[in-house]
């Protein structure tokens, strides 16, 4: 039997590794899919696989009174995260995009303080600041100028919406569990993407095979499988602490690129990765406080 800590560690591993690989997969998919079609097809695959599995194990339907809130959270965490991110990555440089997405744990900590009354003690906030500094060093260490434009606001919107989604799902996770809630939320978010459906069949027939395989991978692994794993982690741990692990994403992505593509990171990138890891360790080791608001 696995301990609770071992289960949480496995859930985080099953989330962070696929999510780190997703940025490269999105780039590959955008070669053949417009951003809206990419999001829709990816989450049709994700929701379809989750619904199919849910039918096999008979997870059932949510309570009617919870449906409006599930749709709202699905719209926030699935639609308003992935669609703006896809559009933003078309023109925003990789370094700038990673820096903007790195604000998500900060927003999550603030929203957790506001909505859940989860507060860090000083060591936790120091760790959060150190991790953000590490993410900044990694962004600069890419060796490319940070290019911001109006589309950068789309990526910032994605980070904010994702943070609210993380925080506001907590009680629904307690009620339905990770698999059931993830299935409901992903399905709701997919339905909210249906306005992007016109022209999608033409895209499917014309897209290169490599782009289509990337979309299938994005739907089955970083979307369906990893969202369930992430939901499990949030259900069993403080939201702010779980979100702090997102600072490891660029570190893991750097390692993947090093091993897979032979891309040797710069000294600044390695330093940023080390700093980010130290910050996450401090956040994990810090004690949470209950804050009256």
N, C-alpha and C positions, 0 to 999 in steps of 0.2 A: 504493500500500500504506500502511496505517495503522501508526503506531508503537505499541508496547506501551502507552505512556502515553496515547495518544489512544484506544485501545480501552478502557482502564480508565476514562478520563474519560467516555466514552460509556456504559459499563456503569453507572457511578454516576448519571449523568443519567437513564438509563432506569429506575433504581430510585427515586431520591429524589423526582423529580417525581410519579410515580404514587402513591408511598406518602404523600406530603404531601397529595394530593387524597383519599386513602382515608378520612381522618377524617370529612370532610363526607359522603362517599358512605355510610359506615356509619350516620351519623345519619339520612340519608334512607331507607336500607334498614330501619332499626329502626322506622320508622313503620308498616311492614306485615309485618315478620318478627320473631318472637321471637329472642332472641340465639342459641339453639342451632340453630334452623332456618336463620338467616342464615349461620352458619358452615358448616353442612353443605352447603347449596345452593351457596354461593360456591365451596367447594372441590370439589364434584362437577363444577362447570363448569371449574375450574382443572385438576384432575387429568384430566378427560375430554379437554380440549384438548391437554394435554401427552402423554397416551397416544396420541391420534390422530396427532399429529405424530411421535411416536416410532415408531409403526408404519409411517408413511410412509417415514421415513429408516432404519428398522430398527436401533434402538438396542440391542435385545436385553434380556435379563433380568440382574439382578445375580447374582453368585456366591452360592450357597446359604448359605455361612458368613457372608456379610455381611447377610443378610436380617434377623436379630434386631436388629442394631445400627441398620440403616436404619429399622426400625419404631420403635425407641426414640427415635431422633433426630426422626423424623416426628411422633411423639407429643409430644415436647418442643417442637419448633420450630414446628409447625403447629397441633396440637390445643390444647396447653397455653399457646399464645400467643394464638391468635385467639378461642377460646371464652371464657376469662376476660376478655379485653379487651372483647368484645361485652357481656358481663354487667356489667362494671364501668362502661362508658360509659352505661348506663341511668340510673345515679344519681350518679356522680361528676362534678363540674363539669369543664368543658373544661380550665380552667387547671390543676387538680389532676392530671387525667389526663395532660396533656402533661408535667408536672413528674415524675410517676412513671415514664413511659416514657423520660424523659431519663436515668434511671439506667442504662439498658441499656448504653451505651458504657462506663460505669464498671465495671459487673459484667463486661463482656466483657474489659476490660483486665486485671482481677484474675484471671479464669479463664484468660486467655491466659498470664499470668505463671505460674499454677499448673500448667497442663496442657501448654503449648507452650514454656514458658520464654522467652516473648517479654517483654522488659522495656523500658519507656521510659527514656530518659535524663531528667534533671531537666526539660528544656524540654518534653518530651512530657507529663509529669504536670502541669506548670504550665498547658499548653494545655488539657488535659482539665478542670482545675479552672475555668479561665476560661470554657470553653464551657458547663459546667454552670451557672455563675453567669449567663451570658447566657440560658440556658433558663429559669432562675428569674425573671429580669427579664421575659421574654416572658410567663410564666405570670401574674405580677402585673399586667402591662400590659394584660391582657385586660379589665380594668375590672370584673371580677366577683370576689367573695370566693372564696378557695380552699376548696372544700367536700370534706372527707374523711369517709368513713364506713367501715363494715366492707368494703364492696365495693372500697375503695381497695387492700386487700390482694390482691384478685384481679388488679388491674393491675400491682402490684408483682411478683406471681408470674409474670405474663406476661413482664415485663422480664427476670427472672432466667432463666426457661426459654429465652427467645430468645437470651440471652447464651451459655448452655451450648451451645445448638444451633450458634451461629456458630463456636464454638471447636472442638467435637468433630467437626465434619464435614470438617476440613481434609484428613486423609489419604484419606478417601473421595472427596473432590473431585479429589485428585491421581490417584486410580485410575480414576474413571469420567468425569471432566469435569463441567462445570457443568450442561449440559442433562440428561444421564443421571441424575446424582445428584438434581437438583431434581425430575425426574419421579418417581423412586423415593420420595423423602421426602414430596412433596406427596400422592402416592397413598396412602402409608402413613398419613399424618396424616388424610386423608379417611376411610379405613376406620375409624380410631379414633373418628371422629365419628358413626358409624352408630347409637349409642344415642339420638341426637337425631332419628332418622328418624320415629318415630310422630307422625302428624299433619302431616307436612310437605306432603303432597299437598293437604290442605285449606288450608294456608297459601298454597300456590302459586296456588290457584284464587281465593282471597279477597283477596290482597294487591293494593294499588294498582299500576298500571302503572309509576309513577315509582319505587316501591320495588323492583320486579322488575328494571327497567332498571339501577338502582344495583347490585343484586346481580350481574347479568351483567357489568357493568363491573368490579366488584371481583374477580370470578373470572378474567376474561380478562387484565386489565392489571396491577393491583397484585399479584395473586396469581401467576398463571402466568408472565407475561412478566417481571415485575420480580424474582421470586424466582430465575429463571434468570440474569438480569443480575447480581443481588447475589452469587449463587454464583460467577459468573465472577470478580467483583472479589475475593472472599475467596480464591479459588484462586490468584490472581496477586499478592497483596499481604498484608502483615502484618494479621492479624485485628483487632488493636487499632486500627490506623490506619484501616482500612475502617470500623469501628464508629463512630469519632469523627465521620464524615461524617453520622451520624444527627442530630447537633446542628443540621444545616442544615434538617432537616424542618420545624420550626416557622417558620423564616425563609421557606422556600419557600411554605408554607401561607399565611403572612401576605401574601406577594406575590400569590398566587392570589386570595385574598379581596379584596385591594385592587383588582386589575384586573377580576375577574369580577363581584364583588358590590358594589364601591364602598365597602367597609369600610375607612375610613382608620385606620391603626394609631396608637396613642397614642405620645407621645414615649418613654415607658418601654419600649414594645414595640420601637420602632425602635432604641433604645439596646441592648436585650437582643439583638436580631438582629445588630447590629454587633459586640458583644462575643463572641457565639457564633461568628461568622465568623472573628474574630481568633484565638480559641482553636483552631478547627479548622486554621487556617493554621499555627499553632505546632506542633500535633501532626503535621501532614503534613511539616513541615520538620525535625522532630526525628529523630535517629538512634535506631534500635532497638538494644537490647543483648541478648545471650544470657545468661540468668541461670541459674546452677547451683543446683538445689534438691535 
